[in-house]
Amino acid sequence: MNISLRGMVLDRYANITEFAHAIGWNRKKASDIVNRRRRPSAHDMEEIAHVMDIRDDRTFMALFFGNQVHKVD
């Protein structure tokens, strides 16, 4: 699964400013996280999942951890 936070945000919101308003962050923080200039904290990830309505564990893991997580048999 290859997804990006930026892609998901811009699919749902008109721009980063609108996303920042929805999540209650300033535009700089939202832009830095969405554009991968800043890593989100665990709390930030929870807030993003909430406003983006991410309920699926696989989507959450792919979005925030991407290739860092490997399936163990």
PyMOL commands that set and color helices and strands:
alter all, ss='L'
color gray80, all
select helices_A, chain A and resi 5-12+16-23+27-34+42-51+57-68
alter helices_A, ss='H'
color red, helices_A
deselect
rebuild
show_as cartoon
